[in-house]
Amino acid sequence: MTTRAALAVEDRMFRALAVLRVVVLGYTVVLNAYRNNFDHPVLGWVCVAVMVVATAVAILVYAAPERRVPAVLLVDLALAVALLLATPVVKGPWFQATIPGYWIVGALLAWAVRYGWRGGTIAAVLLGAVDLLTRSHVAQKDWGNVFLILLGGSMVGFVCESLKAMAAERDLAQREAAAAQERARLARAVHDGVLQVLALVQRQGGELGRAAGAQERALRTLIRSQDALSATPQALAGHADLARALGVLGARPGTEVGLPAGVVELPAHTVTELAAVVRACLDNIERHVGPDARAWVLVEDLGDRVEVSVRDEGPGIAEGRLEAAEQEGRLGVVESIRGRVADLGGTATLDTGAHGTEWTFVVPRRQERS
């Protein structure tokens, strides 16, 4: 099955072939006019006129992928064979050069581009055999020309086939990467929403109804958003103030937020993700250290990068605890924190011990998006 990427490669090759057809046609017409060695001049110029018309038709027909059907390629190749067979009739049995000359490479390369090295080899064998069989005397240069036809047809076919395969593999890899990125985003959303509510229910069962209703609406919105996954470039084109987005977190009990004096302008997507990272850290502090635990958020604008740190004075994270949580399928730190920062092209550093826990996130001012 031809993928869209492979078809794009084929389209470009046929556009290049269209230019080549015009070049070899011009060379063939000029050469026949210069030699003018026809035994039957009228038939000779009819053959030249046929090549002119056939070139124009081939360029138009091959321009549309749906018209590159086997019947069209067979007619293209048959016409080249017919002109080779007509040469001894038009020029006489002792001709030195065929009427079409290099013009036959148009049909040869069309087969190579469309059907790969197998198609190129089949067309080359047929054209080479007819060229040799129509000659009353085969010179060394004739064998050399046939060898070049065989080599060109098979090698061009192999290259085209390889380019199509690589384009299809790249297309598949991009789709798999997009799917993996979306799975990671869903995992973060589930952690930031559903799992956090479940933890809240364990602590405050009386809020179950309200929280469940809110999460139902959130999940429905999340599911509907999957159909618009590809519509991100325009949505992320704007900018936002990171200081403003994180400043509202100071309203949480026990949380102090230190901000620069001015605006910290970043792409809106970056601001949204960093705010989600900080909220995830604060949720972890509330859950693991206590609802009244103190936390400090510090934002520093360093010009080419922005640094955000989140610190608490809890007992720290036990050694191996994060790895064990990941193995158990609890991906809060892996996805909601480290995964988000990694997607922004930044780094997440953890310092934990008896003195408490501090996350430091460094994100470059410019992020390249795929």
RAMO-V443421 format. One record per backbone hydrogen bond with DSSP energy under -1.0 kcal/mol. NH is the residue of the N-H (numbers start at 1). CO is the residue of the C=O. E is the energy in kcal/mol with one decimal. If there is no record, write none. Layout:
BEGIN
nh=NH co=CO e=E
nh=NH co=CO e=E
END
This chain:
BEGIN
nh=7 co=3 e=-2.4
nh=8 co=4 e=-1.8
nh=9 co=5 e=-1.7
nh=10 co=6 e=-2.2
nh=11 co=7 e=-2.6
nh=12 co=8 e=-1.9
nh=13 co=9 e=-2.1
nh=14 co=10 e=-2.4
nh=15 co=11 e=-1.9
nh=16 co=12 e=-2.0
nh=17 co=13 e=-2.3
nh=18 co=14 e=-1.9
nh=19 co=15 e=-1.4
nh=20 co=16 e=-2.1
nh=21 co=17 e=-2.7
nh=22 co=18 e=-1.6
nh=23 co=19 e=-2.0
nh=24 co=20 e=-2.7
nh=25 co=21 e=-2.1
nh=26 co=22 e=-2.3
nh=27 co=23 e=-2.1
nh=28 co=24 e=-2.4
nh=29 co=25 e=-2.7
nh=30 co=26 e=-2.3
nh=31 co=27 e=-2.3
nh=32 co=28 e=-2.5
nh=33 co=29 e=-2.2
nh=34 co=30 e=-2.4
nh=35 co=31 e=-2.5
nh=36 co=32 e=-2.8
nh=39 co=90 e=-1.8
nh=40 co=90 e=-1.8
nh=44 co=40 e=-2.3
nh=45 co=41 e=-2.6
nh=46 co=42 e=-1.8
nh=47 co=43 e=-2.1
nh=48 co=44 e=-1.8
nh=49 co=45 e=-2.4
nh=50 co=46 e=-2.4
nh=51 co=47 e=-1.9
nh=52 co=48 e=-1.8
nh=53 co=49 e=-2.5
nh=54 co=50 e=-2.9
nh=55 co=51 e=-2.1
nh=56 co=52 e=-1.9
nh=57 co=53 e=-2.5
nh=58 co=54 e=-2.7
nh=59 co=55 e=-2.2
nh=60 co=56 e=-1.8
nh=61 co=57 e=-2.8
nh=62 co=58 e=-2.7
nh=64 co=61 e=-1.3
nh=67 co=64 e=-1.8
nh=68 co=65 e=-1.5
nh=69 co=67 e=-1.7
nh=73 co=69 e=-1.8
nh=74 co=70 e=-2.5
nh=75 co=71 e=-2.1
nh=76 co=72 e=-2.2
nh=77 co=73 e=-2.3
nh=78 co=74 e=-2.8
nh=79 co=75 e=-2.3
nh=80 co=76 e=-1.5
nh=81 co=77 e=-2.2
nh=82 co=78 e=-2.7
nh=83 co=79 e=-2.1
nh=84 co=80 e=-1.6
nh=85 co=81 e=-2.4
nh=86 co=82 e=-1.8
nh=90 co=86 e=-2.5
nh=91 co=87 e=-3.2
nh=95 co=92 e=-1.2
nh=103 co=100 e=-2.5
nh=104 co=101 e=-1.1
nh=105 co=102 e=-1.9
nh=106 co=103 e=-1.6
nh=108 co=104 e=-2.0
nh=109 co=105 e=-2.8
nh=110 co=106 e=-1.6
nh=111 co=107 e=-1.8
nh=112 co=108 e=-1.7
nh=113 co=109 e=-2.9
nh=114 co=110 e=-2.3
nh=115 co=111 e=-2.7
nh=116 co=112 e=-1.4
nh=119 co=115 e=-1.2
nh=120 co=116 e=-2.5
nh=121 co=117 e=-2.2
nh=122 co=118 e=-2.4
nh=123 co=119 e=-2.3
nh=124 co=120 e=-2.1
nh=125 co=121 e=-2.6
nh=126 co=122 e=-2.1
nh=127 co=123 e=-2.5
nh=128 co=124 e=-2.7
nh=129 co=125 e=-2.4
nh=130 co=126 e=-2.3
nh=131 co=127 e=-2.3
nh=132 co=128 e=-2.0
nh=133 co=129 e=-2.5
nh=134 co=130 e=-1.6
nh=135 co=132 e=-1.1
nh=143 co=139 e=-1.5
nh=144 co=140 e=-2.0
nh=145 co=141 e=-2.2
nh=146 co=142 e=-2.1
nh=147 co=143 e=-2.3
nh=148 co=144 e=-2.1
nh=149 co=145 e=-2.1
nh=150 co=146 e=-2.5
nh=151 co=147 e=-2.6
nh=152 co=148 e=-3.1
nh=153 co=149 e=-2.6
nh=154 co=150 e=-2.0
nh=155 co=151 e=-2.4
nh=156 co=152 e=-2.4
nh=157 co=153 e=-1.7
nh=158 co=154 e=-2.2
nh=159 co=155 e=-2.6
nh=160 co=156 e=-2.5
nh=161 co=157 e=-2.4
nh=162 co=158 e=-2.3
nh=163 co=159 e=-2.5
nh=164 co=160 e=-2.2
nh=165 co=161 e=-2.1
nh=166 co=162 e=-2.6
nh=167 co=163 e=-2.3
nh=168 co=164 e=-2.4
nh=169 co=165 e=-2.4
nh=170 co=166 e=-2.5
nh=171 co=167 e=-2.3
nh=172 co=168 e=-2.3
nh=173 co=169 e=-2.6
nh=174 co=170 e=-2.4
nh=175 co=171 e=-2.0
nh=176 co=172 e=-2.6
nh=177 co=173 e=-2.4
nh=178 co=174 e=-2.4
nh=179 co=175 e=-2.4
nh=180 co=176 e=-2.6
nh=181 co=177 e=-2.5
nh=182 co=178 e=-2.1
nh=183 co=179 e=-2.4
nh=184 co=180 e=-2.2
nh=185 co=181 e=-2.1
nh=186 co=182 e=-2.5
nh=187 co=183 e=-2.3
nh=188 co=184 e=-2.1
nh=189 co=185 e=-2.5
nh=190 co=186 e=-2.8
nh=191 co=187 e=-2.3
nh=192 co=188 e=-3.3
nh=193 co=189 e=-1.4
nh=195 co=190 e=-2.3
nh=197 co=193 e=-2.1
nh=198 co=194 e=-2.3
nh=199 co=195 e=-2.1
nh=200 co=196 e=-2.0
nh=201 co=197 e=-2.7
nh=202 co=198 e=-1.7
nh=203 co=199 e=-1.2
nh=204 co=200 e=-3.7
nh=207 co=204 e=-1.9
nh=208 co=205 e=-1.7
nh=211 co=207 e=-2.5
nh=212 co=208 e=-2.9
nh=213 co=209 e=-2.1
nh=214 co=210 e=-2.1
nh=215 co=211 e=-2.5
nh=216 co=212 e=-2.1
nh=217 co=213 e=-1.9
nh=218 co=214 e=-2.2
nh=219 co=215 e=-2.8
nh=220 co=216 e=-2.2
nh=221 co=217 e=-2.1
nh=222 co=218 e=-2.2
nh=223 co=219 e=-2.5
nh=224 co=220 e=-2.2
nh=225 co=221 e=-1.5
nh=226 co=223 e=-1.2
nh=228 co=225 e=-1.2
nh=229 co=226 e=-1.4
nh=231 co=228 e=-1.3
nh=232 co=230 e=-1.1
nh=236 co=232 e=-1.9
nh=237 co=234 e=-1.4
nh=240 co=266 e=-3.0
nh=242 co=264 e=-3.1
nh=245 co=241 e=-1.9
nh=246 co=242 e=-2.3
nh=247 co=243 e=-1.8
nh=249 co=246 e=-1.3
nh=250 co=247 e=-1.6
nh=251 co=248 e=-1.5
nh=252 co=249 e=-1.7
nh=255 co=252 e=-2.0
nh=256 co=295 e=-2.6
nh=258 co=297 e=-3.8
nh=266 co=240 e=-2.5
nh=268 co=238 e=-2.3
nh=271 co=267 e=-2.3
nh=272 co=268 e=-2.5
nh=273 co=269 e=-2.4
nh=274 co=270 e=-2.7
nh=275 co=271 e=-2.4
nh=276 co=272 e=-1.8
nh=277 co=273 e=-2.1
nh=278 co=274 e=-2.5
nh=279 co=275 e=-2.4
nh=280 co=276 e=-2.1
nh=281 co=277 e=-2.0
nh=282 co=278 e=-2.5
nh=283 co=279 e=-2.6
nh=284 co=280 e=-2.0
nh=285 co=281 e=-2.1
nh=286 co=282 e=-2.5
nh=287 co=283 e=-2.4
nh=288 co=284 e=-3.0
nh=289 co=285 e=-2.4
nh=290 co=285 e=-1.7
nh=293 co=290 e=-1.6
nh=295 co=254 e=-2.6
nh=296 co=311 e=-2.6
nh=297 co=256 e=-3.1
nh=298 co=309 e=-2.4
nh=299 co=258 e=-2.4
nh=300 co=307 e=-2.8
nh=302 co=305 e=-2.3
nh=304 co=302 e=-1.6
nh=306 co=363 e=-2.7
nh=307 co=300 e=-2.7
nh=308 co=361 e=-2.9
nh=309 co=298 e=-2.5
nh=310 co=359 e=-2.4
nh=311 co=296 e=-2.7
nh=312 co=357 e=-2.2
nh=321 co=318 e=-2.0
nh=324 co=320 e=-2.1
nh=325 co=321 e=-2.2
nh=326 co=322 e=-2.1
nh=327 co=323 e=-2.1
nh=328 co=324 e=-1.6
nh=329 co=326 e=-1.5
nh=330 co=325 e=-2.6
nh=335 co=331 e=-2.8
nh=338 co=333 e=-2.8
nh=339 co=334 e=-1.5
nh=340 co=335 e=-1.2
nh=341 co=337 e=-2.0
nh=342 co=338 e=-2.5
nh=343 co=339 e=-2.1
nh=344 co=340 e=-1.1
nh=345 co=342 e=-1.8
nh=346 co=341 e=-2.4
nh=347 co=362 e=-2.2
nh=349 co=360 e=-2.7
nh=351 co=358 e=-2.6
nh=353 co=356 e=-1.8
nh=356 co=353 e=-1.7
nh=358 co=351 e=-2.8
nh=359 co=310 e=-2.7
nh=360 co=349 e=-2.5
nh=361 co=308 e=-3.6
nh=362 co=347 e=-2.2
nh=363 co=306 e=-2.6
nh=365 co=304 e=-3.1
END
